[in-house]
Amino acid sequence: MPDHVFGRSTRGALPVAVAGDGCYLIDREGKRYLDGSGGAAVSCLGHSDPDVRAALHAQIDRLAFAHTGFFTTDAAESLADTLVAHAPAGIERVYLVSGGSEAVEAAIKLARQYFLEIGEPRRHRVIARRQSYHGNTLGALAAGGNAWRRRQFAPLMVETSHIAPCYEYRDRLPEESAEAYGLRVADELEAEIQRLGPDTVMAFIAEPVVGATAGALPAVPGYFRRIREICDRHGVLLILDEVMCGMGRTGHLFACEEDGIAPDMITIAKGLGAGYQPIGALLASGRIYDAIAAGSGFFQHGHTYMGHPMAAAAANAVLGAILGRGLLPRVREQGARLQSALEAALSQHPHVGDIRGRGLFRGVELVADRETKAPFDPALGVHRKVKALAFEAGLICYPMGGTIDGQRGDHILLAPPFIIEDTQIDELVSKLSGAIRQAVAG
C-alpha cells in the first residue's frame, strides 16, 4: 500500500490502529495494547466512551462549523460556563483553540497585549523553567526549557529566561526540608526578575506538575505560593500550563488546586477533549479581559477552528463524565493504587531512582546507580529500549530521555485512562517492570 503520510519519524513502519475498547487500542492484526500513557496524557476516558460519541453525533446533526468571527455557539458557551464555574478564583474568560501549543501561544500574546493596553509597553520578557515543555510552535517552544527540542530552532525563537525546575529528587540538599528547598528554588524567580529589570518582565510560565520533559515532576509544598507572591510583588502575570497535568489528571480538575494558588492564566488541552476531538483553551482572569475590553476591545490573535462546535461538544461531554461520574476521587484512589503497585514492583530495583507524581500521572526515573543517582549513558538509549519492549508486550507508555538537563537521564511517564481497573493496573505494572528489566539487562 502506498504511504504518503509524513509521520513523526521516517524510520520504521507503525502498526495500524483500527479500534478502541476502553483502556485498550487494537491494531489491524488484532493485537491489543493497554494504553498506559493515554497517548500523551490525552485519553482520560479511554477509547470507546458512549456518551462522548453520542454527543458528537448529536452535534454534527445540528451544526458542524460556524466561524467565530461571525457566530458563537451553544456548545462553546456551555463549555466556557462549565470551565469558569470550576476554575480557580479570578478566572472569568475562556478562549477556545485546537490544542496545547495554540493555548500557550495565545497566553504569551495576550500577556504582551495586556501590558500594552494598560500602558506598560516595556514589559515583554517571559521567564520559564529549565526542563519544562510548553508546546512546539515557536513562541511556546521558546518558553519551554526542553533543550533537545529547542536546539535546532534556537535562531528562530524569542529569547526567554529559564530558572531551575522544582526537582526535589535531584536538587534538594541533604540538610534541607522539602519546604525550605521549595522556597530556595522559587526565589530564583525573584533573582531573575531583578536581573532583567522588574519593569520589563511580563510573565512567568510553569507546569504545576511537569509532564513529558521531566516525568510527572510535582512541586514541593509551598513552592507555588512563593512563586505567586513574587509575581504579585512585581506585577508579573503567572501563567500555569496544565495542558498535560490538568482536567482531572492529578485528581483535581485544575492541578493548581493542590498547590493552593490561582494564576492569571491557565492553558489546558489533551484531557479536555480526551482524544475525541482536538481542543485546547486559554483561561484568563477577569482583570486581563477587562483591560482589553476597556482598551482596544480586540485581542489581536485568532485561528480558523477556534471554538469549533464539534470540539466543544466533545469537551462538554468529557467534562460531564469527569464531574458527573465521580472520576476525580477515582483518579486519586487509582493513582494511589498505581503508586503502591509501582513501589512494590520497582522501589528496590537497582536501576529505579524515583517513583513520583500525583493522581494518575506518574513518573519512574531510571538510573545507572541508585546510591549516587548517576544516570545511564545517553548513548545506551535506555528509555527507547523500554518503550519498544513495552510496546512489543502490549503496553503503551511514554518514556523520554534528557530528564536531567536535556541530554542525560531517562524516565517513563504513565498517564492511563481514569477508568483503569485494578487488574489493568496490575497488567501495566507487570509489563512495564518486565520491559525495564530487559532494557537494563544488557
N, C-alpha and C positions, 0 to 999 in steps of 0.2 A: 504494500500500500504506500503511495507517495506520502512523504512527510514534509509539509511546508510550514509547520509551526516553528517559530523562533522561540525556543524554550529558554529556561534559566541556564542550561548548560548544553554545550554541543557534543558532550561525551556521553555515550550510552543511550539505551532506549528504555523508556519508562513503561511500566505496566499501564494498561488502560482501565481506569475506574469506570464501572458501569452501574453500580448500585450502592445504596447505603442502607444499613439496618441498625438503628440505634447507635451504639458506640463503635460500630464496625463499618469499614469500607470494603467493597468486594470488587475484585478485578475481573477482566473478561474470561480468565481461566477458572473463575470460581473461588479463588483464594480469598480468605477473609483476613483483614488487618484490623487489630484493635487500635483505635485512634487515641493513643496515649498523650498526644500533644494538641488535640483539637486542630490539626493542621499547624497553624501558628497561633494557638490560643483563640481560635475562631469558633469552632463548632461546639458551643456550650450546651446545645440541646441535642447533640447527636445528628444523625444524617437522615432521619425519616420522621420528623415531628409532624403529626397530622394536623395540628392546629395552625401551625405556620403555613403549611402547604394550602390549607383551606382558605386562610386569609389572603394568600397570593392569588388563588383562583377567583375569589370574590372581588378583589381589587381590579384585576385585569378585565373582568366582566363589566366594571363600571368605567374605569379610566386608566389608561396605561401611562400617559405622559402629558404634562402641561408645563410649559416653560415658566420659571419663577419670575421672569421679567414682566409677565402678564397676569399670572394667577397664583393664588395659594390653593391648597387642597385640604380636605378634611383629614386625610392621612397625616400630612405634615403638621398640621395644627395640633392634632391629638398627640402625636409623638412629642412635640415640644412641650405641651402641657404636662405630660407624664414625667418627662425628664426633669423639668423645673420643679415639679411637686416633690421630687425625691432628691434633688441636688443639695449641695452644701449651702449654707446661708449666704445670701447676696447674689447668687446665680439666678438670673431672670430671663436670659435670652438664649436661643438655640439657633445655630447656623448650620444647616444640614448640608453635608458634602458626600463624597462617594468612598472615602477611605481615610486611613490614619495620616498618611503623608499630606493629603489635602487639608485635613483638620489642623495639623501643625503649621503648615504654610499659612493658612488663614490666620492662625493665632499670632504669628510673628508679624504679619502685615497689619493686623488690627491693632497690635500694640504700638506699632510705629504711627499709624494714623491717629490713634487716641492722643498721643502726646502732641502731634501737630494740631489737633483740634483744640487742645486745652492750652496751647501757647508755650509748649516746651520743646521746640524743634531740635535742640541739641541732643535729646535722648534718642539714641539709635542702636546702642550696643546691647548684645544678648550675652548672658553668661549661662553656661550649662555645666555638665559634669563629664569627666572622662568616663569611659566605659558605659555610655548611655547610647540609646538609639531612638531617634525621633522621626525616621522616615527617609525615603530615597529621593524625593525632589530636592532641588539644590538648596533651598532655604532650610528645609528640615534636616538635610544631610549636614549642612554647616553647623546647625545647632547640636547635632549628635556628636558623641565622643567615641564612636566606633572607628578606631584608627584604620583598619584594613579596608573598610567601606569608603572612607574619606580619601584615602591616599591619592588615587589616580585622578580624582576630580578636584583636588585642592585648588588648582589655579582658577577654577570657575566659581568658587564659593566665597561668600562674605565672611570676613574674619569674625570668629567667635571665641570668647574666652572660655576655658574649661578648668574647673576646680576638681578636687578629689571626689570620688564617689563615697558613699557611706558603706564601707566594705569591712564589716566587723571581723570576719574570719581572718582576713589578711592584715588589717591595718590597726586594730585596737592593740594598744600596748599592754603588756602583762599586768602592770600596776593600775591600769585604768578600769573604772567601771564602764558598763555599756553607755550609761548616760553621759559620763564625762567625755568619753570618746566622741559621742554624737555631737556634743556642744563644741568640742575642739574642731571637728571636721566641718561643722556648719559655719564656724567663724571664718573659714577660708572665703566664704562669700563676702563677708564684711571687708576682708583684706583686699579682695579683687575689686570690689566696688570703689574702695578708696584709691586703689592703684589707677583705675581707669578714669576716675572722676565721677562722683555721685550724680552730677547733673547730665552725664552722658549715657547712663545705663537705663534701658527701658524695661528689661525683663530678665527674670531667671526662670529657666525651664528644667524640670526634672520629672523622672518617673517615680511615683511613690514606692513601687516595687519594680526594680529594673528587670526587664524581660530577657530578650534574646541575647544581648551582649554579655550579660553577667550571670544569667541563670537564676531567676527568681530571687533577687537580692533585695530584702526589705531593709528599710532604715531602722535604726535602733530607736527606742522611745526617747522623745524629746527633740530629736534632730529637726523634724519639720516645724515644730513650734518655734525653735530658734530661727530657722530659715524665714518663717512668716514674720517674726519680729524684725529681722534685718531688712526685709523687703519693705515693711511698713515704715521703718525709720527713715529710709531713703527714697520713698515714693516709687519703688520699683515694682512692676507687676509680677505676680507669681503665677506662672503657667504650669499646671500639672498635666503631664502626658499619661493618661490612663488608657491609651489605645489598646495595650495588651493586658494590663492588670485590672482594668475597670469592668463594669457591667456584671458584677457578681463573682468575678474570677477569684477574688480573695475572700469571699464570704460576705462582702458588703457591696451594695450596688456601685458605690464610688469608693475606691480603695482608700482615699484620703480620710474617710470617716474614722478608720482605725488610728490615724495619726492625730485626730482631733483638730484639724485645721480646715479653713475654707480658702481656696485660691481665688484669684481674679478671673482666671480662665481654666477650663478643663478640656482636653481633647479626648474623644472616645471613638471607637470603631470596632473592628473584629467581632467581639461578642455581642455588640449592639444588633447586628443582623444575623449572627450565628451561622454565617456562611450561606444563608438562603437568598440574600441579595447583597451587593456591595453598598455599604453605607458607613458614614462616619459623621461626626458632629463636633463643632466647637461650641462650648457653653461659655457664656460671658456674663460678667456681673452687670447689674443694672446701671452702675456708675459708668461703665465703659459705653454701654449702649446709649445712655442719656447724653454723654459727651458728643457722640456722633449726631444724635437727633437734634441737639441744640446748636450744632455747628453746620457742617456741610449737608447733613441729612442723607449721606450716601457713603456706604462702605465701598471703596474703590477696589473691588475684587469680585469674583464670581466664576461659576462653572456651569456649563450647559445642563448637566444632570443633577445639580444640587436640588435637594428637596424632592427627589424623584418619588412619585406616588407609590410605585411598586416597592421600592426600597423602604419607604416609610411604613407601608402596610406590614411588611415583614418585621421591621423593628418593633412596631406596636405589638404584634403577636408574640415576639420574643420576650419583650418586657412583661407582657401579660402572663407568660409562662413563668418567668423568673419570680415575679412578685406574687402571682396567684397560686402557684403550686408549692409554695414554701421551699423554693430551691436555695435561697440564701442560707438558712440554717443547715440545709442538707450539704451545701458546699463546705461549710465549716466542719460538719461531722465527718463527711467523707474525706476531707482534706486531712483531718487529724488521723483518720484511719490509714490514709496513704502514707503520711509521715511515719507513723508507727511501723507499718509494713516495710518501708524503705530502711528504717533504722534497724529493724530485726534482721533484715537480709544483708545489709551493707555497712552498718556502722563500724564493724570490726574488720572490714575488708582493708588490706594493706594499701590499696590504691584509691580509697574513697576518703576525701579530706573533710567534706562538709555536705550536710543534707539540710536544706533550708527552704523557706518560703512561707506563704500564707494561703489558707484555703486549698483549692485545687490548682495551685500554682506553685510548683515545687522544683527545686534545682538540686542536682548532685554534682559536686565538683570533684574531679578526678586529679590525683597527684601521683607523682613517682615515689614520694616518700611521705608517709603520714606525719612523722615526727617533725621534719623540717618544713613541710608543706611545699617542698620543691616540685615544680610542675614537670610534666613529661617534655621531652624534646619535641618541639613543634613539628620537626621533620617526620616523626612517627605517625602523625595524623590520627591520634587515638580516638578523637571524637568522631571522625569519619568512619573508622572501623566499627565503633559502637552503632552508629546509625545503620550501616549496611548489614551488620549481623542481626540487629533487632528487626529490621525490615524483612530479612530473609526468614526470621522466626514468626513473622506475622504481627509485629508491633511497630507502630509509627511513634517515634519520639523525635525530639528536636535538639540534637547535640550541636555544639558550637565550639570553636577554638578561639584563642586570643582573649580568654576570660580575664586575665590579669592586666594586660597592657595593650591588647590588640594583636599581640604575637604569641605570647606564652599563656598556657593554661587551657584546660579542657573542661567542659561541663555538659550535662544533659538537662534540658528543660522539659518538664512534664506539665501538661495542662489538659487533662482529659475532660470529656463532657460532664456537666453537672449531674447527669442521670446515671453515672457509672455505678455499677452494683459491686457488692463486696467481692463476689467471685471474679469480677473483671479487674478489680484492684489486685487481687492475688495473681491473676494472669499477667497483668502489666509488670508487677514487681519480679515475678519469676522469669519472664522473658528478658526484662532489662538486666537482671542480675546475671543471667547466662551470657548475654551479649557483652557485658563488661568483663566477665571472667575470660571470655575468649579473646577480647580485644587487647587485654593487657598480658595475656599469657606469653606472647612472643616478644 
